[in-house]
Amino acid sequence: MVVQADKLVKKFLTDKTHITVDDCRKLLNEYGYRLHKSSGSHQSYHKKGTTPITIVIPKKTKYILTPYVNKIIQDLKLEE
């Protein structure tokens, strides 16, 4: 993984309340996920052989809600 991805992983694990949609996109792309569809406030990322990851784009803030950040951490196994 590139240094930038390492920094993103660290940010996801230490600063869960300040994760942006762009941070999610960059990290998911780094792990091989690609945006499959975007409809309304939902973006669905897919990778062959894995469960899709959906993030909800917030309306009143630029930060993703913590439960979605936790789901990404869990699905990508970042804490292991």
C-alpha positions as CSV (number, residue, x, y, z in Angstrom):
1,M,0.0,0.0,0.0
2,V,1.1,3.5,-0.7
3,V,2.0,6.0,2.1
4,Q,-1.2,8.0,1.4
5,A,-3.3,4.9,2.0
6,D,-1.5,4.2,5.3
7,K,-2.3,7.8,6.3
8,L,-6.0,7.3,5.4
9,V,-6.2,4.0,7.3
10,K,-4.7,5.8,10.4
11,K,-7.2,8.6,10.0
12,F,-10.1,6.1,9.8
13,L,-8.9,4.4,13.0
14,T,-8.2,7.5,15.0
15,D,-10.4,10.3,13.8
16,K,-13.8,8.7,12.8
17,T,-15.8,11.9,13.1
18,H,-13.8,13.7,10.4
19,I,-14.0,11.3,7.5
20,T,-15.2,12.8,4.2
21,V,-16.9,11.2,1.2
22,D,-13.6,11.8,-0.7
23,D,-11.6,10.0,2.1
24,C,-14.0,7.0,1.7
25,R,-13.7,7.0,-2.1
26,K,-9.9,7.1,-2.0
27,L,-9.6,4.3,0.6
28,L,-12.2,2.1,-1.1
29,N,-10.4,2.5,-4.5
30,E,-7.1,1.7,-2.8
31,Y,-8.6,-1.6,-1.6
32,G,-9.9,-2.5,-5.1
33,Y,-13.5,-1.3,-4.7
34,R,-15.1,0.7,-7.5
35,L,-18.2,2.9,-7.5
36,H,-20.9,0.7,-9.0
37,K,-23.9,3.1,-8.7
38,S,-24.7,6.4,-7.1
39,S,-28.3,7.2,-6.6
40,G,-29.5,10.2,-4.5
41,S,-27.5,10.3,-1.3
42,H,-26.2,6.7,-1.6
43,Q,-23.0,5.5,-3.2
44,S,-22.5,1.7,-3.6
45,Y,-18.9,0.4,-4.0
46,H,-18.3,-3.2,-5.3
47,K,-15.4,-5.6,-5.5
48,K,-15.6,-9.0,-6.9
49,G,-16.0,-11.7,-4.3
50,T,-17.0,-9.3,-1.5
51,T,-20.1,-7.7,0.0
52,P,-20.8,-4.2,-1.5
53,I,-20.1,-1.2,0.7
54,T,-22.7,1.6,0.7
55,I,-22.0,5.0,2.1
56,V,-24.6,7.7,2.6
57,I,-23.6,11.2,1.7
58,P,-24.6,13.6,4.5
59,K,-26.7,16.6,3.7
60,K,-25.8,19.2,6.3
61,T,-22.1,18.3,6.9
62,K,-19.2,17.2,4.8
63,Y,-18.4,14.3,7.2
64,I,-19.7,10.7,6.9
65,L,-21.7,9.4,9.9
66,T,-19.6,7.3,12.3
67,P,-21.7,4.1,11.8
68,Y,-20.8,4.1,8.1
69,V,-17.1,4.7,9.0
70,N,-17.2,1.8,11.4
71,K,-18.8,-0.4,8.7
72,I,-15.9,0.4,6.3
73,I,-13.4,-0.3,9.0
74,Q,-15.1,-3.7,9.7
75,D,-15.5,-4.6,6.0
76,L,-11.9,-3.8,5.1
77,K,-10.6,-5.4,8.3
78,L,-8.5,-2.3,9.1
79,E,-8.2,-3.0,12.8
80,E,-6.5,-6.4,12.3
